[in-house]
Amino acid sequence: MVEKRKTMTMNSTIRRQGGAAVMTIPPAFLKLLDLDIGSQVELSVEAGGLIAKPVPQMVRKRYSAAELLRGAEHVAELNSETDWAREGEPVGREVI
């Protein structure tokens, strides 16, 4: 089976911004590639042409507050079990 690729072409001017050379990526191209501002692309030169390919992004798991706090109820118990370690005066080069 032959994969059909949608082709779009557009001219863009390279300009200086600060110490960098930048060019504008039209919104239609971003939409076509499912990219947003801040997305990363891999740049390469092939046969005298500049190729920009999207870098696959890792999907970061979003945690709920309940998931982040799971186990926090045991902190008081752990603190009471280690109270002995906080008793007494420094005996060496402890940072207090």
C-alpha positions in Angstrom: 0.0 0.0 0.0 1.4 3.4 -1.0 1.1 6.1 1.7 -0.1 9.5 0.4 1.5 12.5 1.9 0.0 15.9 2.0 2.4 18.4 0.5 2.4 22.1 1.2 5.0 24.6 0.2 5.5 28.2 1.3 8.3 30.7 1.2 9.8 32.1 4.5 12.5 34.7 4.9 15.4 34.1 7.3 16.0 37.1 9.5 18.2 38.0 12.5 16.7 38.1 16.0 19.3 38.8 18.6 22.3 36.5 17.8 20.2 33.9 16.0 18.9 33.4 12.5 15.1 32.7 12.6 12.3 32.0 10.1 8.6 31.9 10.6 6.6 28.7 10.5 3.1 29.3 9.2 0.3 28.2 11.5 -1.0 25.8 8.8 2.2 23.9 8.9 2.1 23.7 12.7 -1.4 22.4 12.5 -0.6 19.9 9.8 2.3 18.5 11.9 0.3 18.7 15.2 3.0 21.0 16.7 2.7 23.9 19.1 4.9 26.8 20.2 7.7 25.2 22.2 7.7 21.9 20.3 11.1 20.5 19.3 12.1 19.7 15.8 15.2 17.9 14.5 17.0 19.8 11.8 19.1 18.1 9.1 20.4 18.9 5.7 19.7 16.4 2.9 20.5 16.8 -0.8 21.1 20.6 -0.2 17.7 21.0 1.5 16.8 21.9 5.1 14.6 19.2 6.7 12.8 19.8 9.9 11.1 16.8 11.5 9.1 16.8 14.8 10.8 15.2 17.7 8.4 12.7 19.4 7.4 14.0 22.8 7.2 11.8 25.8 3.8 11.9 27.3 4.1 13.0 30.9 1.6 11.5 33.4 -0.5 14.0 35.2 -1.1 13.2 38.8 -4.1 14.3 40.9 -3.7 15.9 44.3 -5.0 12.7 45.9 -2.3 10.6 44.1 0.4 13.0 45.1 -0.6 12.9 48.7 -1.1 9.2 48.9 1.0 7.9 51.8 1.3 11.3 53.4 -0.8 10.1 56.3 2.1 7.9 57.4 4.5 10.9 57.8 3.4 11.6 61.3 3.9 8.0 62.3 7.4 8.0 60.7 8.3 11.2 62.5 7.2 9.7 65.9 9.3 6.6 65.2 12.4 8.7 64.6 12.0 11.3 67.4 14.9 9.6 69.2 17.2 10.8 66.4 16.4 14.4 67.1 17.0 14.3 70.8 20.2 15.5 72.5 23.0 17.9 71.7 25.3 17.8 68.7 28.2 15.4 69.3 30.3 16.0 66.2 30.2 18.2 63.1 26.4 18.0 62.6 24.7 20.8 60.7 22.0 22.3 62.9 
